[in-house]
Amino acid sequence: AAVGAAAVGKRRKRTAAAAGGLKETPAALRAPDAAAIAGKRTSKENVVVLAKEAGIKLEVRPWDFLSNVAKDAARGWFVRRAEERGIQWSESVAGFGARQGELDGLFEEIRDPNLRYPDYYTLPFHGYDEGNLSWLAAHELEAATQSMCLGYYDGLSWQDAQEMYRGAARDTISEYWQSVRGHQQSEDGAPHMPEALLDLGCSGGFSTHEMSKAFPGAKMTGMDLSPYFLSVAQLTYPEHTFVHGMAEDTRMPDASFDVVTLNFLLHELPLAASRAALREAMRVLRPGGVLAVLDVDPRRLL
């Protein structure tokens, strides 16, 4: 009993001491706007009003919880891994920076000022506070794309890893086309080949160019939501066409492409947007055309 009484006494002393050290902040002393609260109907709305009155910010993005040091450390790991495998990350970024004037001109030509971005596309993404809507992300795009396949093949150079992964995709799509359309012939008697290909979510145009190797005679069109990425794509691959648009609503004519590809796109979209993009792909696909999807293995994202 004596031990219990002593413990209670110590707790009381600590509580009293802590209470004596507390100070009310100006925000705590500020009276809330009763009129504003009276018009609200839910406790959640009341909390928002009280927070604003007290000068408290409730809306915090998950990326904001990371310090700048943590962000830099995470990004630094990717850059170091890429450079250790032979990717000239810094040189690539510097090269695009040196051609910023050309990129700015292409940006104005490509950007659709009337395009409204979906909410999911304006969030922080891939380690960038502005997501894909920034020059920083665009300048690093080439090197980041080159590093995508490093996690799949140990001991290979980035060039060999890319060829193993992208080459397999090219061959599979080409072989499938031959299996379903190869028996058909064009007017000159040659096997019928795709005339037009649409690459949805083309990013910096790398996937569009890879598909052109599978179907060298086809007109290649790449579409992406980022005018920054498309500027890099047009600068890098001027022989192809790049369009600022949404995979969910391309505004392309019905049945206008023989092949539609989605390279590394669906894993980045919300489920509803993925479904909409696939429906749109089927709408613009010609009868007997090929819809091809290439994406990451979720077990090996790094």
TANOR-V13889 format. One record per pair of residues at least 4 apart in sequence whose ideal C-beta (glycine too) atoms are under 8 Angstrom apart, sorted by the first residue. I is the first residue (numbers start at 1). GAP is how many residues later the second one is. D is the distance in Angstrom with one decimal. If there is no record, write none. Layout:
<<I | GAP | D> <I | GAP | D>>
//
This chain:
<<1 | 4 | 6.3> <2 | 4 | 6.4> <3 | 4 | 6.5> <4 | 4 | 6.5> <5 | 4 | 6.4> <6 | 4 | 6.5> <7 | 4 | 6.5> <8 | 4 | 6.4> <9 | 4 | 6.5> <10 | 4 | 6.4> <11 | 4 | 6.2> <12 | 4 | 6.2> <13 | 4 | 6.3> <14 | 4 | 6.2> <15 | 4 | 6.2> <16 | 4 | 6.4> <17 | 4 | 6.7> <18 | 4 | 6.9> <24 | 4 | 4.6> <24 | 5 | 5.5> <25 | 4 | 7.3> <26 | 4 | 6.3> <27 | 27 | 4.1> <27 | 28 | 5.4> <27 | 29 | 7.0> <28 | 26 | 7.4> <30 | 23 | 6.3> <30 | 24 | 6.2> <30 | 25 | 8.0> <32 | 4 | 7.6> <32 | 5 | 6.2> <32 | 17 | 6.9> <32 | 18 | 5.3> <32 | 21 | 4.6> <32 | 22 | 7.7> <33 | 4 | 6.6> <33 | 16 | 7.0> <33 | 20 | 5.8> <34 | 4 | 6.1> <35 | 4 | 7.1> <36 | 4 | 7.3> <36 | 13 | 5.1> <36 | 17 | 7.7> <37 | 9 | 5.5> <37 | 12 | 5.3> <37 | 13 | 7.3> <40 | 5 | 4.0> <40 | 6 | 5.1> <40 | 9 | 6.2> <41 | 4 | 6.5> <42 | 4 | 7.0> <43 | 4 | 6.5> <44 | 4 | 6.8> <45 | 4 | 6.6> <46 | 4 | 6.3> <47 | 4 | 6.2> <47 | 11 | 7.8> <48 | 4 | 6.5> <48 | 10 | 6.7> <49 | 4 | 6.3> <50 | 4 | 6.2> <51 | 5 | 4.2> <51 | 6 | 7.7> <51 | 7 | 5.1> <52 | 4 | 7.6> <60 | 4 | 5.2> <60 | 5 | 7.0> <61 | 62 | 7.4> <61 | 63 | 6.1> <62 | 62 | 7.8> <63 | 8 | 7.7> <63 | 61 | 4.0> <63 | 66 | 6.6> <66 | 4 | 4.3> <66 | 5 | 5.2> <66 | 8 | 7.8> <67 | 4 | 7.1> <68 | 4 | 6.1> <69 | 4 | 6.3> <70 | 4 | 6.4> <71 | 4 | 6.4> <71 | 56 | 6.7> <72 | 4 | 5.8> <73 | 4 | 6.7> <74 | 4 | 7.4> <74 | 53 | 6.2> <75 | 4 | 6.4> <75 | 52 | 5.2> <76 | 4 | 6.0> <77 | 4 | 6.3> <78 | 4 | 6.3> <78 | 49 | 7.8> <78 | 66 | 7.5> <78 | 69 | 6.9> <79 | 4 | 6.2> <79 | 10 | 5.1> <79 | 11 | 7.9> <79 | 64 | 7.9> <80 | 4 | 6.1> <81 | 4 | 6.6> <81 | 66 | 7.0> <81 | 69 | 6.7> <82 | 5 | 4.0> <82 | 7 | 5.1> <82 | 61 | 6.0> <82 | 62 | 7.8> <82 | 64 | 7.1> <82 | 65 | 4.1> <82 | 68 | 7.2> <82 | 76 | 7.4> <83 | 4 | 6.0> <83 | 5 | 7.3> <83 | 6 | 5.3> <83 | 7 | 7.5> <85 | 62 | 7.3> <85 | 65 | 5.6> <85 | 72 | 6.7> <85 | 73 | 5.2> <86 | 71 | 5.5> <86 | 72 | 5.7> <86 | 73 | 7.8> <87 | 5 | 7.7> <87 | 56 | 5.4> <87 | 59 | 5.0> <87 | 60 | 5.6> <87 | 71 | 5.2> <88 | 4 | 5.7> <88 | 55 | 7.3> <89 | 4 | 6.5> <89 | 51 | 7.4> <89 | 54 | 4.2> <90 | 4 | 6.2> <91 | 4 | 6.2> <92 | 4 | 6.9> <92 | 47 | 7.9> <92 | 48 | 7.6> <92 | 50 | 4.9> <92 | 51 | 4.4> <93 | 4 | 6.3> <93 | 46 | 4.8> <93 | 47 | 5.6> <93 | 50 | 6.7> <94 | 4 | 6.3> <95 | 4 | 6.9> <96 | 4 | 7.4> <96 | 7 | 6.9> <96 | 42 | 7.1> <96 | 43 | 4.4> <96 | 46 | 7.2> <96 | 136 | 6.6> <96 | 139 | 7.9> <97 | 42 | 5.9> <99 | 4 | 6.1> <99 | 136 | 6.7> <100 | 4 | 6.2> <100 | 35 | 7.4> <101 | 4 | 6.8> <102 | 4 | 6.5> <102 | 133 | 6.0> <103 | 4 | 6.1> <103 | 32 | 7.5> <103 | 35 | 7.4> <103 | 128 | 4.7> <103 | 129 | 6.8> <103 | 132 | 6.2> <104 | 4 | 6.9> <104 | 127 | 7.9> <105 | 4 | 6.7> <106 | 4 | 5.8> <106 | 124 | 7.7> <106 | 125 | 4.2> <106 | 128 | 5.0> <106 | 129 | 6.0> <107 | 4 | 5.7> <107 | 120 | 5.6> <107 | 121 | 6.9> <107 | 124 | 4.5> <109 | 125 | 7.9> <110 | 117 | 5.3> <110 | 120 | 4.8> <110 | 121 | 6.1> <110 | 124 | 6.4> <110 | 132 | 6.4> <110 | 133 | 7.7> <110 | 134 | 5.3> <111 | 4 | 7.9> <111 | 116 | 3.9> <111 | 133 | 5.6> <112 | 115 | 7.7> <112 | 132 | 4.4> <112 | 133 | 7.0> <115 | 110 | 7.8> <115 | 129 | 6.1> <115 | 130 | 7.0> <115 | 131 | 7.3> <117 | 4 | 4.6> <117 | 5 | 5.5> <117 | 16 | 7.5> <117 | 108 | 6.5> <118 | 4 | 7.8> <118 | 128 | 7.3> <118 | 130 | 7.6> <118 | 155 | 6.8> <119 | 4 | 7.5> <120 | 149 | 7.3> <120 | 150 | 5.4> <120 | 153 | 6.7> <121 | 10 | 6.6> <121 | 11 | 7.1> <121 | 12 | 7.6> <121 | 104 | 5.5> <122 | 9 | 6.7> <122 | 11 | 7.2> <123 | 8 | 6.0> <124 | 4 | 6.5> <124 | 5 | 5.1> <124 | 6 | 7.4> <124 | 7 | 6.0> <125 | 6 | 3.7> <125 | 7 | 6.2> <125 | 143 | 7.8> <126 | 5 | 7.2> <126 | 6 | 7.3> <126 | 11 | 6.9> <126 | 18 | 7.8> <128 | 4 | 7.3> <128 | 6 | 5.8> <128 | 8 | 6.3> <128 | 9 | 4.7> <129 | 5 | 7.9> <130 | 4 | 4.0> <130 | 6 | 7.8> <130 | 7 | 7.3> <131 | 6 | 7.2> <132 | 5 | 5.5> <132 | 93 | 7.0> <132 | 94 | 4.1> <132 | 96 | 6.9> <132 | 97 | 6.1> <133 | 4 | 7.7> <133 | 93 | 6.0> <133 | 95 | 6.4> <134 | 4 | 6.9> <134 | 94 | 6.3> <135 | 4 | 5.9> <135 | 93 | 5.9> <136 | 4 | 6.6> <137 | 4 | 6.5> <137 | 89 | 7.7> <137 | 91 | 6.7> <137 | 92 | 7.6> <138 | 66 | 7.4> <138 | 88 | 7.3> <138 | 90 | 3.9> <138 | 91 | 5.6> <138 | 93 | 6.7> <138 | 94 | 5.0> <139 | 93 | 7.9> <140 | 4 | 5.3> <141 | 4 | 6.0> <141 | 62 | 6.6> <141 | 63 | 4.2> <141 | 88 | 6.0> <141 | 91 | 5.5> <142 | 4 | 6.5> <142 | 62 | 6.2> <142 | 64 | 7.7> <142 | 90 | 7.1> <142 | 94 | 7.3> <143 | 4 | 6.5> <144 | 4 | 7.2> <145 | 58 | 6.9> <145 | 59 | 6.1> <145 | 61 | 5.0> <146 | 12 | 5.2> <146 | 16 | 6.7> <147 | 11 | 6.4> <148 | 14 | 7.8> <148 | 17 | 7.9> <148 | 116 | 7.2> <148 | 148 | 7.9> <149 | 4 | 6.7> <149 | 9 | 7.3> <149 | 12 | 4.1> <149 | 13 | 5.3> <149 | 15 | 7.1> <149 | 16 | 4.3> <149 | 17 | 7.6> <150 | 8 | 6.1> <150 | 11 | 5.8> <151 | 149 | 5.0> <151 | 150 | 7.4> <151 | 151 | 5.2> <152 | 9 | 6.4> <152 | 12 | 7.5> <152 | 13 | 6.1> <152 | 145 | 7.4> <152 | 148 | 6.2> <153 | 7 | 7.2> <153 | 8 | 4.5> <153 | 11 | 5.8> <153 | 12 | 7.8> <156 | 4 | 4.2> <156 | 5 | 4.6> <156 | 8 | 6.9> <157 | 4 | 6.9> <158 | 4 | 6.2> <159 | 4 | 6.4> <160 | 4 | 6.2> <161 | 4 | 6.4> <162 | 4 | 5.4> <163 | 4 | 4.6> <164 | 4 | 6.5> <165 | 4 | 6.9> <166 | 4 | 6.2> <166 | 41 | 7.9> <166 | 44 | 5.0> <167 | 4 | 6.2> <168 | 4 | 6.2> <169 | 4 | 6.3> <169 | 41 | 7.5> <169 | 94 | 7.7> <169 | 123 | 7.6> <169 | 125 | 4.8> <170 | 4 | 6.1> <170 | 40 | 6.1> <170 | 41 | 7.1> <170 | 43 | 5.9> <170 | 44 | 4.3> <171 | 4 | 6.0> <171 | 43 | 7.6> <172 | 4 | 6.3> <172 | 120 | 7.9> <173 | 4 | 6.5> <173 | 38 | 7.5> <173 | 41 | 5.6> <173 | 86 | 7.3> <173 | 88 | 7.4> <173 | 117 | 6.7> <173 | 119 | 4.7> <174 | 4 | 6.5> <174 | 40 | 4.4> <174 | 41 | 7.1> <175 | 4 | 6.3> <176 | 4 | 6.5> <176 | 114 | 6.2> <176 | 116 | 7.7> <177 | 4 | 5.5> <177 | 5 | 7.0> <177 | 16 | 7.8> <177 | 17 | 6.8> <177 | 38 | 7.6> <177 | 82 | 7.2> <177 | 113 | 5.5> <178 | 4 | 3.7> <178 | 13 | 7.6> <180 | 108 | 7.0> <180 | 110 | 7.2> <181 | 11 | 5.6> <181 | 107 | 6.3> <181 | 109 | 7.9> <182 | 9 | 5.5> <182 | 10 | 7.7> <184 | 7 | 7.3> <184 | 8 | 4.0> <185 | 4 | 5.5> <185 | 5 | 6.5> <185 | 6 | 6.3> <185 | 7 | 6.0> <186 | 4 | 5.3> <186 | 5 | 7.5> <186 | 6 | 5.1> <186 | 7 | 7.5> <193 | 22 | 6.2> <193 | 24 | 5.6> <193 | 25 | 7.0> <194 | 21 | 4.8> <194 | 23 | 7.8> <194 | 24 | 4.4> <194 | 64 | 3.7> <194 | 65 | 4.9> <194 | 95 | 7.9> <194 | 96 | 7.8> <195 | 22 | 7.6> <195 | 23 | 5.8> <195 | 24 | 6.7> <195 | 63 | 5.7> <196 | 22 | 6.0> <196 | 23 | 4.9> <196 | 25 | 7.1> <196 | 60 | 6.7> <196 | 61 | 4.8> <196 | 62 | 5.7> <196 | 63 | 7.8> <197 | 14 | 5.7> <197 | 15 | 7.8> <197 | 18 | 6.1> <197 | 21 | 4.8> <197 | 22 | 7.2> <197 | 23 | 5.5> <197 | 24 | 7.0> <197 | 60 | 6.2> <197 | 61 | 6.7> <197 | 62 | 4.3> <197 | 63 | 7.4> <197 | 64 | 6.8> <198 | 23 | 5.1> <198 | 24 | 8.0> <198 | 25 | 6.6> <198 | 52 | 7.4> <198 | 54 | 7.0> <198 | 58 | 7.9> <198 | 59 | 4.4> <198 | 61 | 7.4> <198 | 62 | 4.9> <198 | 63 | 7.3> <198 | 83 | 7.9> <198 | 86 | 6.4> <199 | 8 | 5.6> <199 | 9 | 4.3> <199 | 12 | 5.9> <199 | 21 | 6.9> <199 | 22 | 7.0> <199 | 23 | 4.5> <199 | 24 | 7.0> <199 | 61 | 8.0> <199 | 62 | 4.9> <199 | 64 | 6.5> <200 | 23 | 5.5> <200 | 47 | 4.2> <200 | 50 | 7.3> <200 | 60 | 6.6> <200 | 61 | 7.0> <200 | 62 | 5.1> <200 | 65 | 6.1> <200 | 77 | 6.4> <200 | 80 | 8.0> <200 | 81 | 6.5> <201 | 22 | 7.4> <201 | 23 | 6.0> <201 | 24 | 7.9> <201 | 46 | 5.6> <201 | 61 | 6.1> <201 | 62 | 6.9> <201 | 63 | 7.2> <201 | 64 | 3.3> <201 | 67 | 7.5> <201 | 76 | 7.9> <202 | 5 | 5.8> <202 | 6 | 4.8> <202 | 20 | 3.1> <202 | 21 | 6.0> <202 | 22 | 5.0> <202 | 27 | 7.9> <202 | 28 | 7.7> <202 | 31 | 6.3> <202 | 40 | 6.8> <202 | 61 | 7.5> <203 | 4 | 6.8> <203 | 21 | 5.9> <203 | 23 | 7.6> <203 | 26 | 5.2> <203 | 30 | 7.3> <203 | 61 | 7.6> <204 | 25 | 5.2> <204 | 28 | 4.6> <204 | 29 | 4.9> <204 | 32 | 6.6> <205 | 4 | 5.9> <205 | 17 | 5.4> <205 | 25 | 7.8> <205 | 27 | 7.2> <205 | 28 | 2.9> <205 | 29 | 7.3> <205 | 31 | 5.8> <205 | 32 | 4.6> <205 | 35 | 6.4> <205 | 37 | 6.3> <206 | 4 | 6.4> <207 | 4 | 6.5> <207 | 15 | 7.6> <207 | 54 | 6.9> <207 | 56 | 3.7> <207 | 57 | 7.1> <207 | 87 | 7.7> <208 | 4 | 6.8> <208 | 12 | 5.2> <208 | 13 | 7.7> <208 | 14 | 3.8> <208 | 25 | 7.1> <208 | 29 | 6.8> <208 | 32 | 5.4> <208 | 34 | 7.6> <209 | 4 | 7.4> <209 | 11 | 7.5> <209 | 27 | 8.0> <209 | 28 | 5.1> <209 | 31 | 6.7> <210 | 4 | 7.6> <210 | 53 | 7.8> <211 | 4 | 6.6> <211 | 9 | 6.6> <211 | 48 | 7.5> <211 | 50 | 5.7> <211 | 52 | 7.9> <212 | 4 | 6.3> <212 | 6 | 7.1> <212 | 8 | 5.0> <212 | 28 | 6.9> <215 | 44 | 6.8> <218 | 40 | 7.0> <218 | 41 | 7.2> <219 | 22 | 7.2> <220 | 19 | 7.9> <220 | 20 | 4.3> <220 | 21 | 6.8> <221 | 19 | 7.3> <221 | 20 | 4.8> <221 | 21 | 7.5> <221 | 22 | 6.2> <221 | 36 | 7.7> <222 | 8 | 7.5> <222 | 11 | 6.0> <222 | 18 | 6.2> <222 | 19 | 7.2> <222 | 20 | 4.7> <222 | 21 | 7.2> <223 | 19 | 7.4> <223 | 20 | 4.8> <223 | 21 | 7.7> <223 | 22 | 4.7> <223 | 23 | 7.9> <223 | 24 | 6.8> <223 | 27 | 6.2> <224 | 5 | 5.3> <224 | 6 | 5.4> <224 | 9 | 7.4> <224 | 18 | 7.3> <224 | 20 | 7.2> <224 | 21 | 7.7> <225 | 19 | 7.5> <225 | 20 | 7.5> <225 | 21 | 6.0> <225 | 22 | 7.9> <226 | 4 | 6.4> <227 | 4 | 6.3> <227 | 17 | 5.2> <228 | 4 | 7.1> <229 | 4 | 6.3> <230 | 4 | 6.2> <230 | 12 | 4.6> <230 | 13 | 7.6> <230 | 14 | 5.9> <231 | 4 | 6.3> <232 | 4 | 6.0> <233 | 4 | 6.0> <233 | 7 | 7.5> <233 | 9 | 4.8> <234 | 4 | 6.4> <234 | 6 | 7.9> <234 | 8 | 5.0> <237 | 5 | 8.0> <245 | 4 | 7.6> <245 | 5 | 5.4> <245 | 6 | 6.3> <246 | 4 | 6.9> <247 | 15 | 7.2> <247 | 18 | 6.5> <247 | 22 | 7.7> <247 | 26 | 7.7> <247 | 29 | 7.8> <247 | 30 | 3.9> <247 | 33 | 6.4> <247 | 34 | 7.6> <248 | 25 | 5.6> <248 | 28 | 3.9> <248 | 29 | 5.2> <248 | 32 | 5.8> <249 | 27 | 7.5> <249 | 31 | 6.4> <250 | 30 | 5.7> <250 | 34 | 6.1> <252 | 4 | 5.5> <252 | 5 | 7.5> <252 | 32 | 4.8> <253 | 31 | 7.2> <254 | 29 | 5.9> <254 | 30 | 6.6> <255 | 28 | 8.0> <255 | 29 | 6.9> <255 | 30 | 6.8> <255 | 31 | 4.6> <255 | 32 | 6.7> <256 | 28 | 5.4> <256 | 30 | 7.1> <257 | 27 | 5.4> <257 | 28 | 6.0> <257 | 29 | 6.4> <257 | 32 | 6.6> <258 | 27 | 7.9> <258 | 28 | 5.5> <258 | 31 | 4.9> <258 | 32 | 7.2> <259 | 26 | 8.0> <259 | 30 | 6.1> <259 | 31 | 4.9> <259 | 32 | 7.8> <259 | 33 | 6.7> <260 | 21 | 4.4> <260 | 24 | 6.4> <260 | 25 | 5.3> <260 | 29 | 7.0> <260 | 30 | 7.6> <260 | 31 | 5.1> <260 | 32 | 7.4> <261 | 30 | 7.9> <261 | 31 | 4.8> <261 | 32 | 7.6> <261 | 33 | 7.2> <262 | 4 | 6.0> <262 | 15 | 6.8> <262 | 16 | 7.9> <262 | 19 | 6.8> <262 | 29 | 7.9> <262 | 30 | 7.4> <262 | 31 | 4.9> <262 | 32 | 7.3> <262 | 33 | 7.7> <263 | 31 | 4.8> <263 | 32 | 7.8> <264 | 4 | 7.5> <264 | 30 | 6.6> <264 | 31 | 5.8> <264 | 32 | 6.3> <265 | 4 | 6.6> <265 | 12 | 7.1> <265 | 30 | 7.3> <266 | 8 | 4.8> <266 | 11 | 7.2> <266 | 27 | 6.6> <266 | 29 | 5.5> <267 | 28 | 5.3> <267 | 29 | 5.6> <267 | 31 | 7.2> <269 | 4 | 4.1> <269 | 5 | 4.5> <269 | 8 | 6.6> <270 | 4 | 7.0> <271 | 4 | 6.5> <272 | 4 | 6.4> <273 | 4 | 6.2> <274 | 4 | 6.5> <275 | 4 | 6.4> <276 | 4 | 6.3> <277 | 4 | 6.3> <278 | 4 | 6.7> <278 | 13 | 7.7> <279 | 4 | 6.5> <280 | 4 | 6.6> <281 | 4 | 6.2> <281 | 10 | 5.4> <282 | 9 | 6.7> <285 | 4 | 4.1> <285 | 5 | 7.8> <285 | 6 | 5.9> <296 | 4 | 7.3> <296 | 5 | 6.1> <297 | 4 | 7.8>>
//
